Amino acid sequence: MSKNVDVYECIVIGGGPAGLTAGIYLARGGVNALVLERNMPGGQTALTAEIANYPGFESIKGYQLATSFFNHAKSAGAKIVFENVTALYPADAPNKPSKVVTAKNTYYAKYIILALGASPKKLGLQNEGALTGKGVAYCAVCDAPFFKGKIITVVGGGNTAVEDALHGAKFASKVRLIHWTDRLNAQKVLQNALFKNNNIEIIWNSEVVELIERDRALNGIVVKNKKSGDTQTLDTDALFIAIGQNPSTDLVKHTISLNKNGYIKTNKTLQTNIKTIYAAGDSRVTPLRQIVTANADGAIAANEVIQNLLKS
């Protein structure tokens, strides 16, 4: 690396709640930092219909909260660039920077904060990929309005699945919720709203085993009862899959210590096995993955970087 190459004091990879909060704290701390986001700011927050567990707001739309995070980071002075990071090369010697490669540029930084987030789990069915965007989707907030007056099916039993069903019911002629057990995992307030909605049918102890395609679009599904083994074919215009998340840690799977599920291991200060690299938010090992905990992670990681820079 030539001596005239600019080296940031910190690069944050990811512009969700954790990454944007880190950007705010770094900017306010006077750190020469860069936030890199591959798609849109806010991460999964921007794709959530209604958020009712974020302090200070009895209820707020996900995209509104995500926009507030982004605007706050910008107003604080954070430099945010929309580029997809394709490679990360940790520093190979003390006092040397790490290298971050995007599709457009190469950047260097003394410290890295990984705010990689997570991506939706898939059912793993044969034509799931081919039908994605053609009836199969992972974000009801984004796509449910396209199916006004039609049949929507949601798979899952957690908060996201129930929220998707409730959101879909605002547009669809009928909504089905398919869950593999006879109990939901969603918060009680969401379950109560679900059970009161006459436009939503719950299919218990079942799983989707086949996607039916017609004219290169989803036309129906085959559902199997896990107890009886019986199957039934159901017409549906849309299938929203909400069965959990996978950590988006492919970028660092060969360089950073991960647990068996692919989440980044950190210590209590959110430092990874590499001293100059920290992790924050949904991609790290943590007992709770919520917007507020991602915010806290971003603040902690940024503060650690600031303190380390002050000592150097």
Buried (B, 14 or more C-beta within 10 A) or exposed (E): EEEEEEBBBBBBBBBBBBBBBBBBBBBEBEBBBBBBBBEBBBBBBBBBBBBEEBEEBEEBBBBEBBBBBBEBBBEBBBBBBBBEBEEBEBBEEEEBBBBBBBEEEEBBBBBBBBBBBBBBBBBEBEBBEEBBEBBBBBBBBBBBEEBEEBBBBBBBBBBBBBBBBBBBBBBBEBBBBBBBEEEBBBBEEBBEBBEEBEBBEBBBBBBBEBBBBEEEEBBBBBBBBEEEEEEEEBEBBBBBBBBEBBBBBEBBEEBBEBEEEBBBBBEEEBBBBBEBBBBBBBBBBBEEBBBEBBBBBBBBBBBBBBEBBEEE
